[in-house]
Amino acid sequence: MARTQVAIIGAGPSGLLLSQLLHLHGVDSVVLERQSREYVEGRIRAGVLEQGTVDLLIEAKVDQRLLSERLVHDGFGLGFADRTFRIDLRGLTGGAVSVYGQTEVTKDLMEARVAADAKMVFEAGDVAVEGIDRDHPTVRYTHAGRTHELTCDFVAGCDGYHGVSRRSIPVAAMQTFERVYPFGWLGILADVPPATHELIYSNHARGFALCSMRSLTRSRYYVQCGVDEKLESWPDSRFWDELRSRLPPDVAAAVVTGPSIEKSIAPLRSFVVEPLRFGQLFLVGDAAHIVPPTGAKGLNLAAADVRILYQALVERYRTGRTDLLDGYSAQCLRRIWMAERFSWWFTSITHKFSDDAFARRLQLAELDYLTGSTAALTSLAENYVGLPFESPIKAP
């Protein structure tokens, strides 16, 4: 039977980041991932990083490519009523965001863990977590046709919404909160220059649209679609036509089209489980919470969880203190619910929920008020650049 201090389930950004930070502070971990390394590194996800997330990646010593290749955005656009209003993030808050794909973050973290000869098991099947109410839980899994057991002090569930970690918890021990939205996002990735140098979130009578990018030569675009839409119903030509129809005329004219290199439909939901700790098991990132992608809070929330958990674990092994681990759930949930509120609100003013003409007029009125009020714009900008990362480490 193998032994480690922290068993990490999931080799996405949160699992790899937690493993890297623990390694730098001398805490041993093993990462278990049900998919292959190639699959993990190829997943296409969001690419807007808050400064707190950037700072954490710097702390993890995986910032070299990030700092040289990222696009720093001092603002973004709101499109409505055939015009675009720029939100001046720098002027309103003094802050900015960085555009750097989650795929690239994952690659950077993976390379760092491989270089450090980290213990990672890919294509680990039938993962089961047992004894989370004991001092030393056990994680069982199969790999290469054999069954393995891993004993540990703590388990970090970084395996996403559909992972085994949350399913290992007795239903009666947790409370879940969820809102499922009546639409999804149809996204397309193409090797074409972006229409604008900053993101544009567009409210239109036909539905929401987003102009985003991964680099100066690779663009990511989205349109709101029905939850039952099929990808085969959306050839590239239809997507480009629909996208341009939902953008302000000057932005639509600047869209450069090209063949898609990836296309997908993502449902939208808000989801939170409470608490985030069950015995020696800690839920991290999407295993504990989901936000709509509007405002790009998912990866940033996961990074905030990792920051609090890694510092609490390091302190536990360094000094024996357990109060920081005890406070993990409450501290994370405070930030999580603020991000849930912002993502819900931003989604509510940019998306089409029905054909109700009254609701449409209310949306336009709110956007008109928002863009005319410094106080309202400051609130939006503060949430968009990211709420402060609080440190769990306080004097004993």
C-alpha positions, 0 to 999 in steps of 0.5 A: 500500500502506497502512502502520501500526505495529500491525495489529489484527485483530478489533474486539471488546473486546480489539482496541478496547482495545488500539487505544485504549491505543496511541492514547493513547501515540502508537502508530498502529494500524489495526483490521480487523473482518470483521463490521459495526459494528452486529453487533460492538456487539450481541453479548451476552457476560459482564458481570463485571469484575475490578478490574484490568479496571476500572482498565485501562478507566479508564486507557483513558479509557472509564470515565465510563459504567462508573463511573456505571452499574456494579453493584459486588458485594461477594459472590456466592451458592453454592446447593446442598442447597436453601440459599444460602451467601454468599461475602463477597468484600470481607470475605475479600479486601478486593476486589469485582467490577463488573457491567457488560455486555461489550456496554456495554464494547464500545460505550464503546470504539467511541465513543472510537475513533470520536471519535478518528477511529481507522482501523477497517475493518468488513466486511473480508473474506478477511483474510490475514496474511503474513510474520510471520517478517519485520520488516514483515508484510503483512495483506491484505483485501478491502473494498467490492469491492477488495483492500487491503494493509497493511504493519506492524511488528506484528500483534495477533490479537484475532479470537477462537477462530475467527479467522484469526490463529491459523490463520496460524501453522504447526501445527508451531510451536504446541502446543494444550491443550483440554478440551471439556465434555459440556454447554453453557449455555442463556442467556436475557436478559430485561427483568425485575428480578434475583432477587437483588442478587448473582449466585448459582451453583447446584449441583442434581441436575438441573444447574447454574443461574446467576442474573445481571444486567446492570442493576437492570432487566435479568436474565441467567439460565443453565441447564446443558443438553445439547450437542445441545439446540436453541433451539426446544425451549426456549420461555420457559415451559420455561426459567423452569420449569427455572431455578426447579427448580434454585434454592434455594426462596427464590431460585426464589420471587423470580424474576420471569419475562418474555419473552426478548429474547435466547436462546442456547446456548454450548458450554463448553471450556477451550483454550490455545495456546502460545506466544502470539507467533509472529514479529511476530504476537501472539495476544490474548484468545480467539484464544489461550485460552478458559475456561468462563464459570463465574467470568467470566474470559474478558474479564478474561483478554483485558484482562490480555493487552492490558495486557501487550502495549500496555505492551510495544509502547509501550516498544518505540517509546519506548525501543527495548527489545524484551525486554518483547515477548519476554516477552509470551507467558510472562508472559501464560501464567502468569496464563492457566493460573491462570485455566484452573485456577480456571475448571475447578475452579469448573465441576467443583463446580457442574455435573452431569457424569454420573448417578453418585451417588458423584460427586454426593456428592463434589460436595456434600461439597466444597461443604460443606467449602468453605463451612465453611473460611475458608482455602478460601473465601479461595482461592475469593474471591481467584481470583474477584475476580481475581489481581493485574495484573502490570506487564511494565515493569521497570528495564532 
